[in-house]
Amino acid sequence: MFRFSIVALLLLAGCSSPIPETYQPLPRAVDISEFSLYNQEAATIHNQALEDHWTLMFFGYTFCPDVCPTTLAEMNQVAAKVDNDQFQVVLVSVDPERDTSEKLKDYIHYFNPKFQAWSGELPQIESLARQLHIFFQKQPFQESYLMDHSSQVVLINPQGQYVGFFTAPLSTDDMVALLNSKG
């Protein structure tokens, strides 16, 4: 009987899939230091662009072969399901050498014309990335290079503070539920 109980428990455990807990809240909201970047329209962007709405921020680049297009497609799914119109999606380029405002505009509009894409001077991007616990670095590849970068999506509150992040693999359902709860 004991053996049967063990086998039954193992079978039941194998049939259930755990609910992914992809959101990691910070213990407290963290202020973001002043920054100056530009968007896909070549307009200057400062911290104030993060205020008055929730922001999902992802660091990537337009030449990214895999993670970036997948993540932005998932963000588009989130945008389609979120009831809260007070939120925005922002891609921050980790490749300012190649990601001009024109290239960013074409790239981000492919996913959703309401999304923002930001770039700027490398030291400004590095400073913002460090504050949000984002890693990136250039890696030689064939006759060019690729950018290694973190894949998490950062959550910023309407006060412009870093409050948490979503880890890969992303759960669009978790993101939608959280953003809708912030209504």
Order of alpha helices (4+ residues) and beta strands (2+ residues): alpha-beta-beta-beta-beta-alpha-beta-alpha-beta-alpha-beta-beta-beta-beta-alpha
